Amino acid sequence: MGFEKYKKNDRVTVTIEDIGNDGEGIGRADGYTLFVKDAVIGDTVEARITKCKKNYGYARVEKVATPSPFRVVPKCPFHRQCGGCQIQAMQYERQLAYKQDKVRENLLRIGGFSPEKIDAVMEPIVGMENPWHYRNKAQFPIGYDRDGNLVAGFYAGRTHTIIANTDCLLGPVENKTILEAVLSYMRENQVSAYRETEGKGLVRHVLIRTGFASGEIMVCLVINGKRLPAEEKLVEKLTGLRLEEKRIVSISVSTNREKTNVIMGREIRVLWGNGWIEDSLRVLDAADLGMDKSADGRSAENREKVTFRISPLSFYQVNPRQTEKLYGLALQYAELTGKETVCDLYCGIGTISLFMAKRAGKVYGVEVIPQAIEDAKENARRNQITNAEFYVGKAEEVLPELYEKEGLYPDVIVVDPPRKGCDETCLETMIAMRPGRIVYVSCDPATLARDLKILCQGGYEIKRERAVDQFGQTGHVEVIIMMQYCGKEKN
Ligand code: SAH
């Protein structure tokens, strides 16, 4: 039976009672469910319906009739246009509660776990001290606005229209100065921006990555060609910038000629300085995981530090302060005594692997991006770590080889896959290897829940769980889980 009461462009009044997967508000108008972009839980809004399906529809806020007690004034003037910060209008404490709940819901609904089980293992989400300016990496699209002006900015939500804004509040303040310098180099040297629809024009994106501990900055221009006109002028502009306590140490270009949403090309050519930046992370212990503002400064200097080299194509966690807490939890959950054999799958530049190596017998890291593995090997050397070995390849291909050909039986397996989660072959091999503990770090609770279900069928049980907010103002959440083998295989 269809719902014919509403149609596109109708205006309705809705009270928002829930929050959807992307942070949108959910409410009912006469029993008809509406997903309302930019509405905050607790709001009553007047909304315009943008799309009608049989049992539910989508709408946009036209006016907030009664604001939610959780509503705050968004700091960023572009927050409704930009696809980045879906929940910026929600109070930060409420954002954390939402994320905690989102993880729980996924574990119940997709994982099939009982509420008693989940509530017994869930620890409180670890929030940020300051949920702004936390991102160390930004990729700004370069293009033209509607009037044909050269701009750097962001894509308007779900489109490829670029809106000029060099001042994103999630990144370091220096990004603006750097982007303005790139734009002025482009104007002065008649360098064109890429036009997506035609696949013509040169500069597509600017990647800026900052080492928060080191102050080192990398700037990489992604271009639809091999060279930039007057490359030395770009170098001159960027190296001439005065950036308070930070400095640019690497300027490079990456060629990407393909019509694709993938930002970076496969190769990097260094124009000036290093091909990488350096940064370091310290591991925070249990006492530092709360929202206590004093925790950060307290005895940070005494904590163990690992230094990393990071190349443009390598993955590096975007929120270093929260990463220190996340890795602290990963170490706790791994319960290492110094003798264990550990596999760190999806290891990137070896960050987790190297912290583990200091407390384990031997660590094997596996990662698909060759440049990241080169970084990982170099990082082991820099930190005088000799008990970590790194392999390039897909986890689902390398792990079975380590198992079948080398007869490897790790005590602990750590996985930290991208959003799509682990490949089934990888999970099956993990189960066959039967490590005592599995530590699963995830940036998508839905695929996490799906994978945990499989691991539980293979005899594992969830013992600990904690979410860490790595992505304030956005709907994303990071979760870490520890599972133990308990020998009850279910089919
Ligand atoms: N643990 C690391 C990296 C996590 S991000 C850290 O904390 O920094 C996930 C990583 O998995 C990325 O580096 C990505 O390149 C890699 N990856 C993606 N698919 C993979 C696969 N099938 N096998 C191995 N690594 C993969």
Boltz pocket constraint, residues with backbone or C-beta under 6 A from the ligand:
constraints:
  - pocket:
      binder: B
      contacts: [[A, 314], [A, 315], [A, 316], [A, 317], [A, 345], [A, 346], [A, 347], [A, 348], [A, 349], [A, 350], [A, 351], [A, 352], [A, 366], [A, 367], [A, 368], [A, 369], [A, 372], [A, 393], [A, 394], [A, 395], [A, 396], [A, 416], [A, 417], [A, 418]]
      max_distance: 6.0
